[in-house]
């Protein structure tokens, strides 16, 4: 069934809430509705040509299954696909990206640093009318500039593999913790200053690693306040 097509006679034997349930669930499974995606009851009801009551019932059922979560003053949104896999990838990326950034630091030119700073300035501009997807794309571009001159090709492959894995696990962490974005761009500038000043590589690696782990910590505190789980401080 096409995304724009409401339920047909095939679904007529189902209650309206079940029609809505399967319609929403299929779009979550296909990642048309990605993690963090807001489920607006009125819009879905209009799409399915029904009232919001069965849509609300469907979303409650999806919430019970863990596919949807409610947030005060925000409403319903698609849950993380797999919190555990996401956490493991973020932990791995923190270590790998920190090391790759340090190994790349001495090879970065003034133009490279200027280019990274320009990307970071674009990220600052997006904060006023925040778009998590656009911010995440710029964030990836910023970090790619900093680690792209790492002389260890295997390290680069591992970093890129974890970035790709994260893309399958969630659309944008910043959809969940938008307040983290402003902190992130400030930390970016700190990393750039360390690179410009020729700071010890161990310091660059540590600060880069902490930058990544801070995003994971912000997510965990927001989504699972009873599970304070940070990265190892080594």
SVG drawing of the C-alpha trace seen along z (x, -y; Angstrom):
<svg xmlns="http://www.w3.org/2000/svg" viewBox="-15 -32 67 41">
<polyline fill="none" stroke="black" stroke-width="0.4" points="0.0,0.0 1.4,-3.4 2.3,-5.8 -0.4,-8.2 -3.1,-5.6 -5.5,-5.1 -6.6,-1.6 -8.8,0.2 -11.3,3.0 -8.5,5.5 -8.4,3.8 -12.1,3.4 -12.4,6.4 -10.0,4.6 -11.0,2.0 -9.9,-1.5 -7.4,-1.5 -5.8,1.7 -5.7,0.1 -3.9,-2.9 -1.7,-0.6 -0.5,1.4 -0.2,-1.7 2.1,-3.4 4.1,-0.3 4.8,0.4 6.2,-3.0 8.4,-2.6 9.7,0.7 10.5,-0.8 12.2,-3.8 9.9,-6.2 9.1,-7.2 12.7,-7.3 13.7,-7.3 12.7,-10.6 10.0,-11.3 7.0,-13.1 3.7,-11.3 1.1,-14.1 -2.3,-12.5 -4.2,-15.0 -2.0,-14.5 -2.2,-10.7 -5.9,-10.8 -6.3,-13.0 -4.1,-10.7 -6.2,-7.7 -9.5,-9.5 -10.5,-8.7 -10.8,-10.6 -7.9,-11.0 -9.5,-8.5 -8.4,-5.3 -5.0,-6.8 -4.5,-7.6 -5.4,-4.0 -3.0,-2.7 -0.1,-4.9 -0.8,-3.6 -0.5,-0.1 2.8,-0.9 4.0,-2.6 3.3,0.6 5.5,2.5 8.3,-0.1 8.1,-1.4 6.7,-4.8 7.4,-7.0 5.5,-10.0 7.3,-13.1 5.6,-15.9 5.1,-19.0 6.2,-17.2 3.8,-14.3 4.4,-10.9 7.5,-10.1 9.3,-7.0 11.5,-5.4 15.2,-4.5 15.3,-1.3 17.9,0.4 19.3,-1.5 21.9,1.1 23.3,1.2 23.3,-2.6 25.1,-2.9 27.8,-0.3 28.3,-2.2 28.6,-5.5 31.2,-4.1 33.2,-2.5 33.0,-5.7 34.2,-7.8 37.4,-5.8 38.0,-5.4 37.2,-8.9 39.2,-10.4 42.2,-8.3 41.8,-9.1 41.4,-12.9 44.7,-12.8 46.5,-10.9 45.2,-13.4 45.9,-16.5 49.5,-17.2 48.7,-16.8 45.8,-19.3 46.6,-22.6 45.4,-26.1 42.9,-25.7 41.6,-22.5 41.0,-24.1 39.4,-27.1 37.1,-24.8 36.1,-23.0 35.4,-26.3 33.2,-27.4 31.2,-24.2 30.9,-24.8 29.7,-28.3 26.9,-26.9 26.0,-24.6 25.7,-27.6 23.4,-29.3 21.1,-26.3 20.5,-26.5 18.0,-29.4 15.6,-27.3 16.9,-23.9 16.8,-21.1 18.3,-17.9 18.9,-16.2 20.8,-19.2 22.7,-19.7 23.8,-16.0 24.9,-16.2 27.0,-19.2 28.3,-17.5 29.5,-14.6 31.1,-16.9 33.0,-18.7 34.4,-15.6 35.3,-14.1 37.5,-17.1 39.4,-16.6 40.0,-12.9 40.3,-12.6 44.1,-12.9 44.6,-10.0 47.5,-8.0 46.0,-4.7 43.6,-3.5 42.2,-0.8 41.3,-3.3 39.5,-5.4 37.5,-2.4 36.4,-1.6 35.3,-5.2 33.4,-5.3 31.8,-2.0 30.5,-3.2 29.2,-6.4 27.2,-4.2 26.0,-1.9 24.7,-4.9 22.8,-6.1 20.8,-2.9 20.1,-3.1 18.8,-6.6 18.1,-9.6 19.7,-12.1 20.6,-11.9 19.9,-15.7 16.2,-14.9 16.2,-13.5 18.5,-16.0 18.3,-19.3 19.9,-21.1 23.1,-19.2 23.6,-20.9 24.7,-24.3 27.2,-22.5 28.5,-20.5 29.5,-23.5 31.3,-25.0 33.3,-21.8 34.1,-21.8 35.7,-25.2 37.8,-23.9 39.0,-21.0 40.0,-23.4 41.9,-25.6 43.9,-22.6 44.8,-21.6 45.8,-25.1 48.0,-25.5 49.8,-22.2 48.5,-20.6 49.8,-17.2 48.1,-14.5 47.0,-12.7 45.1,-15.9 43.5,-16.2 42.4,-12.5 41.0,-12.9 39.0,-16.0 37.7,-14.5 36.7,-11.3 34.9,-13.2 33.1,-15.3 31.5,-12.2 30.8,-10.5 29.1,-13.7 26.4,-13.3 25.9,-9.7 25.6,-10.7 23.1,-13.4 21.0,-10.9 21.1,-8.3 20.3,-10.9 17.4,-12.1 16.0,-8.7 17.0,-6.6 17.6,-8.8 17.7,-5.8 20.7,-4.5 23.6,-6.9 26.0,-5.3 29.0,-7.2 32.1,-6.1 35.2,-4.8 37.5,-7.8 40.7,-6.4"/>
</svg>
